Amino acid sequence: MGNTSNRPGIRAVHSVDRVVLTVPDQAIAENFYSDFGLDVQRTGDKLHLKTFGNPQIWAEVVQDEGVKRLQYVRFGIYAEDEAFFRQKIDELKLGTAPHRLGTADGIWLNGPDGFSMQLVVAAKASPTVRSAPTVVPPTPPGKGAAPARSKAPRVRPRHLSHVLLFSPDVLRSVAFYRDVLGLKLSDHSGDGIAFMHGAHGSDHHLVALAKSHASGLHHMSWDVGSINEIGLGAEHMKMKGHKHGWGVGRHVVGSNYFYYVRDPWGSWCEYSFDIDHIPADLDWVAADHPGEDSFYAWGPDVPADFVTNHEHPR
């Protein structure tokens, strides 16, 4: 990943810099995300979710009463674009006060689905090139390639690939992310789901939007280096008691291999490998996919609660 890639003349956010959540029990969250393979660091009253060997804070988890709740999303921008975004957000009258859990820096604005957003000048955290598979040394003759089950290595995700957010009006949200934040539509399926990428180079989607009766977080997707790592991660989570999941399978839109594990509050974390990448100098042609071709190419049956919005129960 790099922090210098940009597309000249384009004003757009370049990364999902941080996702901020509240949960009713922080200790349970610490256990879940540690089991998932993240570097969970406690800082004051916050849990910072990081990937090992990377200083980026991908998500922040704070304890609060009630259900798990998406509080705000923070996007990274280039320093040379800050004045442009300040003026645009002022002209559109989208500005708002800093979130109670946030910092006073950057630019705060109202999102289209009832939660705040923050734009901050930050190093580019989204991948500038396609993520490379994990390099596996060749197996010497006379040895088996698979590890013993008792000695299987822990899976360590490498970066946050994307977030999928619930939206009561997917097409309205697409227009907001395109016209205000500068994201580009990658693909969609009618008004049910849409995928948007960063104009300065990113995975096939930085942000995806799925139709629901209210806003919320459906899942955070974390990049790993092989299908084998997806399988090992899935098995480890099951052994740790996180048995409710979906996969292993392969998506059509984005093309990545996946395994989703449900967190204790009904949203999901995804192990993802080999997602399509859209470089800064490529104009990806968005398509409207039929429903049966927009979800997955192969995999087990979808759990009945996979698209349930537990943040805002009906």
C-alpha positions in Angstrom: 0.0 0.0 0.0 1.1 3.5 -0.7 0.2 7.1 0.3 1.2 9.0 -2.8 -1.2 7.7 -5.5 -3.7 10.1 -6.7 -5.6 10.9 -9.9 -4.8 14.5 -11.1 -7.7 16.8 -11.2 -10.0 14.6 -9.1 -11.2 15.7 -5.7 -12.2 12.6 -3.8 -11.8 10.8 -0.5 -9.0 8.2 -0.8 -9.7 5.8 2.1 -12.0 4.6 4.8 -9.8 5.9 7.5 -11.7 4.7 10.5 -15.1 3.1 11.5 -16.4 4.0 15.0 -18.8 1.7 16.8 -20.4 1.5 20.2 -21.2 -1.9 21.8 -22.9 -2.8 25.1 -19.9 -4.9 26.3 -16.4 -3.9 25.4 -14.8 -7.0 26.9 -16.8 -9.2 24.6 -15.8 -7.1 21.6 -12.1 -7.3 22.6 -12.4 -11.1 22.8 -14.2 -11.4 19.4 -11.8 -9.1 17.4 -8.7 -10.7 19.0 -10.0 -14.1 18.1 -10.6 -12.8 14.5 -6.9 -12.0 14.3 -6.8 -8.3 14.7 -4.3 -6.4 16.9 -6.7 -5.0 19.5 -5.2 -2.3 21.7 -7.0 -0.6 24.6 -6.4 3.1 24.8 -8.3 4.8 27.6 -12.0 3.9 27.2 -11.5 2.9 23.6 -10.5 -0.3 21.7 -8.4 0.4 18.7 -8.6 -2.3 16.0 -5.4 -2.5 14.1 -3.7 -5.1 11.8 -0.4 -6.5 13.0 2.6 -4.5 11.7 0.5 -1.6 10.5 0.1 1.6 12.6 -3.4 2.4 11.0 -6.3 2.4 13.4 -9.0 0.8 11.2 -11.8 0.9 13.7 -12.6 2.2 17.2 -15.0 0.4 19.7 -16.5 2.3 22.6 -18.8 0.9 25.3 -22.2 2.4 25.5 -25.7 1.3 26.6 -28.1 -0.4 24.2 -27.5 -2.3 21.0 -24.3 -2.2 18.9 -24.4 0.9 16.8 -22.4 2.5 14.0 -21.6 6.0 15.2 -19.6 7.5 12.4 -17.2 6.8 9.5 -14.0 8.8 9.0 -12.6 9.2 5.5 -9.1 10.2 4.5 -8.4 13.0 2.1 -5.3 14.6 0.6 -4.1 17.9 2.1 -4.5 19.7 -1.2 -8.2 18.8 -1.3 -9.1 20.0 2.2 -10.1 23.6 1.2 -12.2 22.2 -1.7 -14.1 19.9 0.6 -14.6 22.6 3.2 -16.1 25.0 0.7 -18.3 22.3 -0.9 -19.7 21.1 2.4 -20.4 24.7 3.4 -22.2 25.5 0.2 -24.3 22.3 0.5 -25.0 23.1 4.1 -24.0 19.7 5.2 -21.7 20.7 8.0 -22.3 19.6 11.6 -20.7 19.7 15.0 -18.1 17.0 15.9 -19.6 13.7 17.1 -19.5 13.3 20.8 -17.0 10.4 20.4 -14.9 12.2 17.8 -12.2 14.8 17.6 -12.6 18.4 16.7 -10.2 18.3 13.8 -11.1 17.7 10.1 -14.4 18.4 8.5 -17.7 17.0 10.0 -20.7 16.5 7.9 -24.1 14.9 8.0 -24.3 11.7 5.9 -27.3 10.7 3.9 -28.5 8.0 6.3 -28.6 9.6 9.7 -25.0 9.2 10.9 -22.1 11.6 10.9 -19.0 11.5 8.7 -15.6 13.1 9.3 -13.0 14.0 6.6 -9.4 14.2 7.8 -6.1 14.7 6.1 -4.4 11.4 6.3 -2.0 9.0 4.6 -3.7 6.8 2.0 -4.7 3.6 3.7 -6.6 1.9 0.8 -4.4 -0.2 -1.5 -2.8 1.5 -4.4 -2.1 -1.9 -6.2 -3.8 -5.2 -6.0 -3.1 -7.1 -2.8 -0.5 -9.9 -3.4 -1.1 -13.5 -2.3 0.8 -14.7 0.7 4.1 -16.2 -0.5 4.3 -19.9 0.5 7.7 -21.7 0.4 7.6 -24.8 -1.8 7.1 -28.0 -0.1 10.2 -30.3 -0.2 9.8 -33.8 -1.6 8.5 -36.3 0.9 6.7 -33.7 3.0 3.0 -32.9 3.2 2.0 -29.3 2.3 -0.8 -29.0 4.9 0.0 -28.1 8.5 -1.0 -30.3 11.4 -4.3 -29.1 12.8 -2.7 -28.5 16.2 0.0 -26.4 14.6 -2.0 -24.4 12.1 -0.8 -20.7 12.1 -3.0 -17.9 13.3 -4.5 -15.8 10.5 -3.6 -12.1 10.6 -5.6 -9.8 8.3 -3.6 -7.3 6.4 -5.9 -4.3 6.0 -9.5 -3.2 6.1 -10.8 -3.7 2.5 -14.2 -2.2 2.8 -17.3 -1.6 4.8 -20.9 -2.5 3.8 -23.5 -0.1 5.2 -27.2 -0.5 5.4 -29.2 2.3 3.8 -33.0 2.9 3.4 -32.4 4.5 0.0 -29.4 3.0 -1.8 -29.6 5.1 -4.9 -29.8 8.4 -2.9 -26.8 7.3 -0.9 -24.9 6.4 -4.1 -25.5 10.0 -5.3 -24.2 11.4 -2.0 -21.0 9.4 -2.0 -20.5 10.2 -5.7 -21.4 13.9 -5.7 -20.1 14.9 -2.2 -17.2 12.5 -1.5 -16.1 11.7 -5.0 -16.4 7.9 -4.9 -17.2 6.1 -8.1 -19.9 3.5 -8.7 -18.3 0.1 -9.4 -21.4 -2.1 -9.8 -24.9 -2.4 -8.5 -28.1 -4.6 -8.6 -31.0 -2.3 -9.1 -31.7 -0.3 -5.9 -30.9 -3.2 -3.6 -27.1 -3.1 -3.4 -24.3 -0.9 -4.7 -20.5 -1.0 -4.6 -18.3 2.1 -4.8 -14.6 2.5 -5.2 -12.0 5.3 -4.6 -11.0 7.4 -7.6 -7.4 7.4 -6.4 -7.2 3.6 -6.6 -8.7 1.1 -4.2 -10.2 -2.4 -4.0 -13.4 -2.9 -6.1 -15.3 -1.3 -3.3 -14.3 0.9 -0.4 -18.0 1.3 0.6 -20.9 -0.9 -0.3 -24.6 -0.1 0.4 -27.4 -2.6 1.0 -31.1 -1.7 1.3 -32.6 -1.9 4.7 -35.3 -0.1 6.7 -32.6 1.9 8.5 -28.9 2.7 8.5 -26.2 0.6 10.2 -23.2 -1.6 9.7 -23.6 -4.9 7.9 -19.9 -5.9 7.9 -16.3 -5.0 7.9 -14.2 -6.9 5.3 -10.6 -7.7 6.1 -8.0 -8.7 3.5 -6.0 -12.0 3.9 -3.5 -13.6 1.6 -5.0 -16.9 0.5 -8.0 -19.2 0.4 -6.2 -21.3 2.9 -6.0 -18.4 5.3 -9.8 -17.9 4.9 -10.3 -21.6 5.8 -7.9 -21.4 8.7 -9.6 -18.3 10.0 -13.0 -19.8 9.7 -12.0 -22.9 11.6 -10.2 -20.9 14.3 -13.3 -18.8 14.9 -15.5 -21.9 15.2 -13.1 -23.5 17.7 -13.3 -20.2 19.7 -17.1 -20.5 19.9 -18.0 -18.1 17.1 -19.9 -20.8 15.2 -22.3 -18.7 13.1 -20.8 -17.9 9.7 -21.2 -18.1 6.0 -18.7 -19.5 3.5 -16.3 -20.5 2.3 -17.5 -19.1 -1.1 -16.7 -16.7 -3.9 -18.5 -13.4 -4.7 -19.4 -12.4 -8.3 -19.3 -8.6 -7.8 -15.7 -8.0 -6.6 -14.7 -11.6 -7.3 -13.2 -12.2 -3.8 -13.3 -15.4 -1.9 -14.9 -15.1 1.5 -15.9 -16.3 4.9 -18.1 -14.3 7.1 -18.4 -14.7 10.9 -21.2 -13.1 12.8 -20.2 -10.9 15.7 -22.0 -11.0 19.1 -24.4 -8.3 18.0 -25.5 -9.6 14.6 -23.3 -7.8 12.2 -20.4 -9.6 10.4 -16.6 -9.7 9.9 -15.4 -11.0 6.6 -12.1 -12.7 5.7 -11.6 -11.7 2.1 -9.0 -12.8 -0.5 -8.3 -11.7 -4.1 -10.8 -8.9 -4.5 -10.8 -7.1 -7.8 -8.6 -3.9 -7.7 -9.4 -0.6 -9.6 -6.2 1.5 -10.1 -6.3 5.2 -10.2 -5.8 5.4 -14.0 -8.6 3.0 -14.9 -12.2 4.0 -15.7 -14.2 1.0 -14.5 -17.5 0.5 -16.3 -20.2 0.0 -13.8 -22.9 -2.7 -14.5 -26.4 -3.3 -13.2 -26.3 -7.0 -12.3 -29.4 -9.2 -12.1 -30.1 -10.3 -8.5 -29.0 -13.9 -9.1 -25.6 -12.7 -10.5 -24.9 -10.0 -8.0 -24.2 -12.1 -4.8 -22.1 -15.2 -5.0 -20.8 -17.6 -7.7 -20.5 -20.6 -5.3 -20.8 -21.3 -1.6 -23.2 -22.7 1.0 -26.7 -21.5 1.5 -27.0 -18.0 2.8 -28.0 -17.8 6.5 -31.5 -16.6 7.0 -30.4 -13.6 9.1 -27.5 -12.5 6.8 -29.1 -9.2 5.8 -30.9 -8.5 9.1 -30.3 -5.0 10.5 -29.8 -5.7 14.2 -28.9 -2.1 15.0 -32.4 -0.9 14.4 -34.8 -3.8 15.0 -38.1 -3.5 13.3 
